[in-house]
Amino acid sequence: MTAGMLADRSVALVHEWFGSVGGSEKVFVSLGGLIPHAKRFVLWQDRDVVDDFALHQSWMSRTPLRRSKAVALPFMPLAWRTLTRSQFDVVISSSHAFAHTVKLRYSPDTRYLSYVHTPARYVWSPGLDGRGANPFLAWPRRALQAADIRLSQHTHSYAANSREVQARIRKFWNRDARVINPPVDVEFYGDAPASDRLQNRDYLLGVGRWIPYKNFDLMIRIAEAANMPLVIAGGGQQEPALRRMAADTTVPVTFELRPSNERLRQLYWGAWSLLFPAHEDFGIIPVEAQACGTPVIGLSRGGLSETVIDGESGFLVDSLRANDYARLVPEVGRLDREVIQRQASQFSHAAFEANLAKWVASEC
């Protein structure tokens, strides 16, 4: 149904920076697969990323700005206005900062659609993301908020990755958005080799970017309180601090740096439970875990409350205290892992493709 999506139109797909780990990158790759003839633009691509399709990088990729997202932030609106001289019939952005403000060579007939992972958290929701919480950033934050609204008036339609983000778009931008949950490769994670399925499930697992709001330090405290080993998979700026913390804890903590999808699937299937004590916009990782029959113990806020059924596919905790999570660790043993897998199935690639095709068709 989607193989010929916009086949008769020139299409640009745009995304912020393209990193090696993260749900937003996976959505962008899926968009590229659905519209294979589209040109794909990013501000820059991390040097250690190997991709299967060409990415056109902005002028920012040739400057020191790529080394610091915080320093680069004020320049992003300009970058989105000077990305290319080409003209397109349809421009679809994958946005978690300012990509939704992209405006390419002028044409009154160009349709601008934006799939939003979240309005920039450090600009609009500093309480959720400490990177923007410094009181000295209050004035720059207000200036960026004004620019964010002013430079996105041309966007014709928004889609949000969750009801949580849909509500933020309404609150901050005063715009409506259709909810289209991101694609999760539930078939890949669920259809594991027998060697993966027969593991002992004898450790707790944390997966994602090692940045402050993901609360990996809390995961270490939870594992210690539950007296269970912990595996932390991913990568990021907090690695040195997390390793120092792990060295002082009383339970084994193992670090898996940027695991492959196959290795990550093994880790999910071997875990007693996934820990996810973060306020996430949607949260692809908890769905991947559930596709492996692995229950989630996480924060009962944000997108997690839309993907985890409390008491059936995991447990949701309205707290950031380690003991409140640790006491639930033994309880996941009574959950039905087949029920957990069925919960994940509704977030498949097929569901994403069908919903995205309806959205695009209605707007273009």
C-alpha positions as CSV (number, residue, x, y, z in Angstrom):
1,M,0.0,0.0,0.0
2,T,2.8,2.4,0.9
3,A,5.4,1.3,-1.7
4,G,4.4,4.1,-4.1
5,M,3.8,6.8,-1.5
6,L,4.2,10.2,-3.2
7,A,5.9,8.5,-6.1
8,D,4.8,11.2,-8.5
9,R,6.0,14.1,-6.2
10,S,9.4,15.4,-5.3
11,V,9.9,14.9,-1.6
12,A,12.4,16.1,1.0
13,L,12.8,14.4,4.4
14,V,14.5,16.4,7.1
15,H,15.7,15.4,10.6
16,E,17.8,17.0,13.3
17,W,21.2,15.4,13.9
18,F,21.5,11.8,13.0
19,G,23.0,9.8,15.9
20,S,23.8,6.2,16.4
21,V,21.2,5.4,19.1
22,G,17.7,6.6,19.5
23,G,14.0,6.3,18.5
24,S,13.8,9.4,16.5
25,E,16.5,8.1,14.1
26,K,14.6,4.9,13.7
27,V,11.5,6.8,12.7
28,F,13.5,8.8,10.1
29,V,14.9,5.6,8.7
30,S,11.4,4.2,8.4
31,L,10.2,7.3,6.6
32,G,13.1,6.9,4.2
33,G,12.0,3.3,3.6
34,L,8.4,4.4,2.9
35,I,9.5,7.1,0.5
36,P,12.7,5.7,-1.0
37,H,13.0,8.4,-3.7
38,A,13.0,11.2,-1.2
39,K,16.1,13.3,-0.5
40,R,17.2,13.1,3.1
41,F,18.6,16.1,4.9
42,V,20.1,16.4,8.4
43,L,22.0,19.1,10.3
44,W,24.9,16.7,10.7
45,Q,25.6,13.0,11.1
46,D,27.7,11.5,13.9
47,R,31.0,10.3,12.6
48,D,30.6,6.8,14.0
49,V,27.3,6.2,12.3
50,V,27.1,3.9,9.3
51,D,23.8,4.2,7.4
52,D,22.4,2.4,4.4
53,F,21.3,5.5,2.5
54,A,22.7,8.9,1.6
55,L,22.2,11.8,4.0
56,H,22.7,15.4,2.9
57,Q,24.3,17.3,5.7
58,S,23.9,21.1,6.3
59,W,26.7,23.6,6.5
60,M,26.7,23.1,10.3
61,S,28.4,19.7,9.8
62,R,31.5,21.5,8.5
63,T,31.8,23.7,11.6
64,P,32.7,23.2,15.3
65,L,29.0,23.7,16.1
66,R,28.4,20.0,15.5
67,R,30.4,19.3,18.7
68,S,27.8,21.0,21.0
69,K,24.1,20.8,20.5
70,A,23.6,23.5,23.1
71,V,25.9,26.0,21.3
72,A,24.4,25.1,18.0
73,L,20.8,25.6,19.1
74,P,20.5,29.3,18.2
75,F,21.8,28.6,14.7
76,M,19.4,25.8,13.9
77,P,16.5,28.0,12.6
78,L,19.0,29.6,10.2
79,A,20.3,26.2,9.1
80,W,16.8,25.0,8.3
81,R,16.2,28.0,6.0
82,T,19.5,27.5,4.1
83,L,19.5,23.8,3.8
84,T,19.3,23.5,0.0
85,R,18.5,25.5,-3.1
86,S,16.3,22.7,-4.5
87,Q,12.5,22.9,-4.6
88,F,10.2,20.1,-3.5
89,D,6.5,19.3,-3.8
90,V,6.4,17.9,-0.2
91,V,8.6,18.4,2.8
92,I,8.3,16.0,5.7
93,S,10.2,16.8,8.9
94,S,11.1,14.5,11.8
95,S,11.4,17.0,14.6
96,H,12.5,17.0,18.2
97,A,14.1,20.5,18.1
98,F,13.5,22.9,15.2
99,A,13.3,20.7,12.2
100,H,9.6,21.5,11.9
101,T,10.5,25.1,11.0
102,V,12.3,24.0,7.9
103,K,11.4,26.1,4.8
104,L,13.1,25.3,1.5
105,R,13.2,27.2,-1.7
106,Y,10.0,29.2,-1.9
107,S,7.0,27.6,-3.7
108,P,3.4,28.4,-2.8
109,D,2.4,24.8,-3.7
110,T,4.9,23.0,-1.4
111,R,3.2,21.1,1.4
112,Y,5.0,21.0,4.8
113,L,4.2,18.1,7.1
114,S,5.9,17.5,10.4
115,Y,6.1,14.3,12.5
116,V,6.9,15.6,16.0
117,H,8.7,13.5,18.6
118,T,8.3,16.5,21.0
119,P,8.5,20.2,21.0
120,A,12.1,20.8,22.1
121,R,12.1,19.8,25.7
122,Y,15.0,22.0,26.8
123,V,13.2,25.0,25.3
124,W,9.6,24.3,26.2
125,S,9.8,21.7,29.1
126,P,12.9,22.4,31.1
127,G,11.3,20.6,34.1
128,L,11.5,17.4,32.0
129,D,15.0,18.0,30.7
130,G,17.6,19.6,32.9
131,R,19.6,20.8,29.9
132,G,17.4,23.9,29.7
133,A,16.7,24.4,33.4
134,N,19.5,26.9,34.2
135,P,17.8,30.2,35.3
136,F,20.4,32.1,33.3
137,L,18.8,30.5,30.2
138,A,15.3,31.9,30.9
139,W,15.7,34.8,28.4
140,P,17.3,32.7,25.6
141,R,14.6,30.1,26.1
142,R,11.8,32.7,25.7
143,A,13.5,34.0,22.5
144,L,13.8,30.5,21.1
145,Q,10.1,29.9,22.0
146,A,9.0,33.0,20.1
147,A,11.2,32.0,17.1
148,D,9.9,28.4,17.2
149,I,6.3,29.6,16.8
150,R,7.0,32.4,14.3
151,L,9.1,30.2,12.0
152,S,6.7,27.3,11.8
153,Q,3.5,29.1,10.7
154,H,3.9,27.7,7.2
155,T,3.6,24.1,8.5
156,H,0.4,22.7,7.1
157,S,-0.1,19.6,9.3
158,Y,1.4,18.0,12.4
159,A,1.5,14.4,13.6
160,A,2.5,13.5,17.2
161,N,4.2,10.3,18.3
162,S,1.9,10.0,21.3
163,R,-1.0,11.6,23.1
164,E,1.5,13.1,25.5
165,V,3.2,15.0,22.6
166,Q,-0.1,15.9,21.0
167,A,-1.1,17.7,24.2
168,R,2.3,19.6,24.3
169,I,1.8,20.7,20.7
170,R,-1.6,22.1,21.6
171,K,-0.3,23.7,24.7
172,F,2.9,25.3,23.3
173,W,2.1,25.9,19.6
174,N,-1.7,26.1,19.7
175,R,-1.8,23.6,16.9
176,D,-3.7,20.3,16.4
177,A,-1.9,17.1,15.7
178,R,-2.8,13.6,14.6
179,V,-1.4,10.8,16.8
180,I,0.7,8.3,14.9
181,N,2.7,6.0,17.2
182,P,6.3,5.4,15.9
183,P,7.2,2.1,14.3
184,V,8.7,-0.6,16.5
185,D,10.3,-3.7,15.0
186,V,8.2,-6.0,17.2
187,E,8.6,-8.9,14.7
188,F,12.4,-8.8,14.9
189,Y,12.5,-8.6,18.7
190,G,9.7,-11.1,19.2
191,D,11.0,-13.7,16.8
192,A,14.3,-14.5,18.6
193,P,16.4,-17.6,18.2
194,A,15.9,-20.4,20.7
195,S,19.2,-19.6,22.3
196,D,18.0,-16.1,23.2
197,R,14.6,-17.4,24.4
198,L,16.1,-19.9,26.8
199,Q,18.2,-17.5,28.8
200,N,17.8,-17.4,32.6
201,R,16.3,-13.9,32.9
202,D,18.6,-13.2,35.9
203,Y,19.4,-9.4,35.6
204,L,17.7,-6.0,35.4
205,L,18.2,-4.0,32.2
206,G,18.5,-0.3,31.3
207,V,18.7,0.8,27.6
208,G,19.0,4.2,26.0
209,R,21.1,7.3,25.8
210,W,23.3,7.9,28.9
211,I,22.1,11.4,29.5
212,P,20.7,12.9,32.8
213,Y,17.0,12.8,32.3
214,K,17.0,9.1,31.4
215,N,17.9,8.5,35.1
216,F,20.5,5.7,34.7
217,D,21.9,6.6,38.1
218,L,18.5,5.8,39.6
219,M,18.6,2.4,37.8
220,I,21.8,1.6,39.6
221,R,20.2,2.5,42.9
222,I,17.1,0.4,42.0
223,A,19.3,-2.7,41.2
224,E,21.2,-2.3,44.4
225,A,18.0,-2.0,46.4
226,A,16.6,-5.1,44.7
227,N,19.9,-7.0,45.1
228,M,20.0,-7.9,41.4
229,P,22.7,-7.5,38.7
230,L,22.2,-4.7,36.2
231,V,23.1,-4.4,32.6
232,I,23.2,-0.9,31.1
233,A,23.1,-0.7,27.3
234,G,23.6,2.3,25.1
235,G,26.1,5.2,25.2
236,G,26.4,8.9,26.1
237,Q,28.0,11.7,28.0
238,Q,27.3,10.2,31.4
239,E,29.4,7.1,30.9
240,P,32.3,8.1,33.1
241,A,30.0,9.1,36.0
242,L,27.9,6.0,35.7
243,R,31.0,3.8,35.7
244,R,32.3,5.5,38.9
245,M,28.9,5.0,40.5
246,A,28.8,1.3,39.4
247,A,32.2,0.7,40.9
248,D,30.9,1.7,44.3
249,T,27.7,-0.4,44.3
250,T,27.1,-3.8,45.9
251,V,25.7,-5.5,42.9
252,P,27.4,-6.3,39.5
253,V,26.8,-3.6,36.9
254,T,27.8,-4.4,33.3
255,F,28.0,-1.9,30.5
256,E,27.2,-2.7,26.9
257,L,28.4,0.1,24.7
258,R,26.2,0.7,21.6
259,P,25.1,-2.9,21.1
260,S,23.9,-4.2,17.7
261,N,20.2,-4.9,17.3
262,E,20.9,-8.6,17.6
263,R,22.8,-8.1,20.8
264,L,20.1,-5.9,22.2
265,R,17.5,-8.5,21.4
266,Q,19.6,-11.0,23.4
267,L,19.8,-8.6,26.3
268,Y,16.0,-8.0,26.3
269,W,15.3,-11.8,26.3
270,G,17.8,-12.4,29.1
271,A,16.4,-9.7,31.4
272,W,14.1,-10.2,34.3
273,S,12.7,-6.7,33.7
274,L,13.5,-3.5,31.9
275,L,13.9,-0.5,34.1
276,F,12.6,2.8,32.6
277,P,12.2,5.5,35.3
278,A,12.1,8.4,32.9
279,H,9.4,10.8,31.6
280,E,9.6,9.9,27.9
281,D,7.7,11.3,25.0
282,F,6.7,7.9,23.7
283,G,9.4,5.3,24.4
284,I,10.3,2.8,21.7
285,I,12.6,0.9,24.1
286,P,9.9,-0.3,26.5
287,V,7.9,-1.6,23.5
288,E,10.9,-3.5,22.2
289,A,11.3,-5.1,25.6
290,Q,7.6,-6.1,25.8
291,A,7.9,-7.6,22.3
292,C,10.5,-10.0,23.9
293,G,8.0,-10.8,26.7
294,T,10.1,-8.7,29.1
295,P,8.0,-6.6,31.6
296,V,8.7,-3.0,32.2
297,I,9.0,-1.2,35.6
298,G,8.8,2.5,34.8
299,L,7.6,6.0,35.6
300,S,3.8,6.4,35.2
301,R,4.2,9.6,33.2
302,G,4.5,10.5,29.6
303,G,4.3,8.0,26.8
304,L,5.0,5.0,29.0
305,S,1.4,5.3,30.4
306,E,0.3,4.7,26.7
307,T,2.4,1.6,26.0
308,V,2.6,-0.3,29.3
309,I,-0.6,-1.7,31.0
310,D,0.0,-1.4,34.7
311,G,-0.2,-4.9,36.3
312,E,-0.4,-6.7,33.0
313,S,2.7,-5.8,30.9
314,G,4.6,-4.2,33.7
315,F,4.3,-1.8,36.6
316,L,4.1,2.0,36.6
317,V,5.4,4.0,39.5
318,D,4.6,7.6,40.3
319,S,7.9,8.2,42.1
320,L,11.6,8.6,41.6
321,R,12.6,6.7,44.8
322,A,14.6,3.5,44.2
323,N,12.8,1.5,46.8
324,D,9.4,2.1,45.2
325,Y,10.7,0.3,42.0
326,A,12.8,-2.3,43.8
327,R,9.8,-3.7,45.7
328,L,8.1,-4.4,42.4
329,V,11.0,-6.4,41.0
330,P,9.8,-9.8,42.5
331,E,6.2,-9.0,41.4
332,V,7.0,-9.2,37.6
333,G,7.4,-12.9,38.0
334,R,3.6,-13.3,38.1
335,L,3.0,-11.5,34.8
336,D,2.1,-13.5,31.7
337,R,4.9,-13.0,29.1
338,E,2.6,-13.9,26.2
339,V,0.2,-11.1,27.3
340,I,3.2,-8.8,27.4
341,Q,4.1,-9.7,23.8
342,R,0.6,-9.1,22.6
343,Q,0.6,-5.6,24.1
344,A,3.6,-4.7,22.0
345,S,2.1,-6.0,18.7
346,Q,-0.1,-3.0,18.2
347,F,3.0,-0.7,17.7
348,S,4.3,-2.6,14.6
349,H,5.8,-1.2,11.4
350,A,2.6,-2.2,9.6
351,A,0.5,-0.1,11.9
352,F,2.8,2.9,11.5
353,E,2.9,2.6,7.7
354,A,-0.9,2.4,7.5
355,N,-1.5,5.4,9.7
356,L,1.3,7.5,8.1
357,A,-0.1,6.8,4.6
358,K,-3.6,8.0,5.7
359,W,-2.1,11.2,7.1
360,V,0.0,11.9,4.0
361,A,-2.8,11.1,1.7
362,S,-5.2,13.4,3.5
363,E,-2.7,16.3,3.4
364,C,-1.2,16.0,0.0
